[in-house]
Amino acid sequence: MTQWVCDSEERVRFCLAIDAVLDERQSPFQKIKIVNSTLFGKVLLLDEVIMITERDEFIYREMMTHIPTCLHKNPRSALVVGGGDCGILTELTKYDCLDKITLCEIDEEVVAVSRKHFPSLTAGLSDPRVELVLLMVQNMCVICLLRLTI
């Protein structure tokens, strides 16, 4: 019998057939699950909501990275709020003009799961310009003091 993972809103439902649950854990903040889909490869779910799939995550990652970075006249630093899968962060490391890239994430378990199951997305964590800050959104005013440009 086929297992399904579904993400639905009021009038829309998107479902993927899955063949295996690869990882499942509860962090202090959310349920984290990695499943394998025949058509979409590995899928990251947070609280049963689809966040990314191997097959199409590049669409979101590239749009969220390149458009604002290319439109800025002189980007020197970047702040990514959330994004524990590290895809946007890794994409930002392609820009030599950026001296500092900060990822602020509430849940270090999302980063850990992503390192294990999506190593190409987390490759940017090894860049010396990258700083990973683990803190709650309520404490984001500390990050604002960094005066980031993107």
C-alpha positions in Angstrom: 0.0 0.0 0.0 1.4 3.4 -1.0 2.0 6.0 1.7 1.3 9.6 1.0 2.5 12.9 2.4 0.1 15.8 1.8 0.3 19.5 2.2 -3.1 21.2 2.0 -4.6 24.6 2.3 -8.3 25.6 2.2 -8.9 24.6 -1.4 -5.7 23.0 -2.6 -4.0 19.8 -1.7 -0.5 18.7 -2.9 0.4 15.0 -2.2 3.5 13.0 -2.8 3.8 9.2 -2.8 6.6 8.2 -0.5 8.5 4.9 -0.3 10.4 5.4 2.9 10.7 7.6 6.0 14.5 8.3 6.2 14.6 10.4 9.4 12.1 11.5 12.0 12.7 13.5 15.1 11.1 15.9 17.5 13.0 19.1 18.3 12.0 21.5 21.0 10.3 23.5 18.3 8.8 21.1 15.7 8.5 17.7 14.3 11.2 17.1 11.6 10.8 14.4 9.0 12.7 13.4 5.9 10.9 11.1 3.5 11.9 9.7 0.1 9.5 10.3 -2.8 10.0 8.4 -6.0 9.3 11.5 -8.2 10.7 14.3 -6.0 13.6 12.5 -4.1 14.2 13.5 -0.5 11.6 15.7 1.1 12.0 17.8 4.2 8.8 18.3 6.3 8.4 20.5 9.3 5.3 19.7 11.4 4.1 17.6 8.4 4.3 20.6 6.0 6.5 20.2 2.9 9.4 22.6 3.0 11.7 21.4 0.2 12.1 18.6 -2.2 15.3 17.6 -3.9 13.7 17.9 -7.3 12.5 21.5 -7.2 14.1 23.3 -4.2 16.4 25.2 -6.6 13.4 27.3 -7.8 12.8 28.8 -4.4 16.4 29.0 -3.4 17.6 30.8 -6.6 14.7 33.2 -6.7 15.2 34.2 -3.0 18.9 34.6 -3.5 19.7 36.1 -6.9 16.9 38.6 -7.4 17.6 40.7 -4.2 21.4 40.3 -4.4 21.6 41.3 -8.1 19.2 44.3 -7.5 21.3 45.7 -4.7 23.9 48.3 -5.9 26.7 47.2 -3.6 25.8 44.2 -1.3 28.5 43.6 1.4 26.6 41.4 3.8 23.5 39.2 3.9 21.1 38.0 6.6 19.0 34.9 6.1 16.3 34.5 8.7 15.1 30.9 9.0 16.3 28.8 6.1 17.8 26.0 8.3 18.1 23.8 5.1 20.9 26.3 4.2 20.1 26.4 0.5 19.8 30.2 0.3 22.9 30.5 2.5 24.9 28.2 0.2 23.7 30.1 -2.9 24.8 33.4 -1.3 28.4 32.1 -0.9 28.7 32.3 -4.7 28.9 36.1 -4.4 32.4 37.3 -3.8 31.2 40.8 -3.0 29.6 39.5 0.2 32.0 39.9 3.2 29.7 38.4 5.7 26.7 36.0 5.5 24.6 35.4 8.6 22.1 32.6 9.0 19.7 33.1 12.0 17.8 29.9 12.7 15.7 28.9 15.7 16.1 25.2 15.3 19.6 23.6 15.2 18.0 20.2 14.5 16.8 21.4 11.1 20.4 22.4 10.3 21.6 19.0 11.6 19.1 17.0 9.5 19.9 19.1 6.5 23.6 18.4 6.9 22.9 14.7 6.9 20.3 14.5 4.1 21.0 17.5 1.9 24.8 18.0 2.0 24.9 20.0 -1.2 22.5 22.6 0.4 24.6 22.9 3.5 28.0 23.1 1.8 28.0 26.9 2.4 28.3 26.4 6.1 32.0 25.8 5.6 32.6 29.2 4.0 34.6 31.4 6.3 32.3 34.4 5.7 29.3 32.4 7.2 28.1 32.8 10.7 25.3 30.6 12.0 23.3 32.2 14.8 20.9 30.0 16.7 18.3 32.2 18.5 14.6 33.0 18.8 13.0 35.5 16.5 12.2 37.7 19.5 15.9 38.2 19.9 16.4 39.3 16.3 17.0 42.9 17.4 20.6 41.9 18.2 21.1 40.9 14.6 19.7 44.3 13.5 22.7 45.9 15.1 24.9 44.2 12.5 23.5 46.7 10.0 23.3 44.2 7.2 22.6 45.5 3.7 20.4 42.7 2.2 
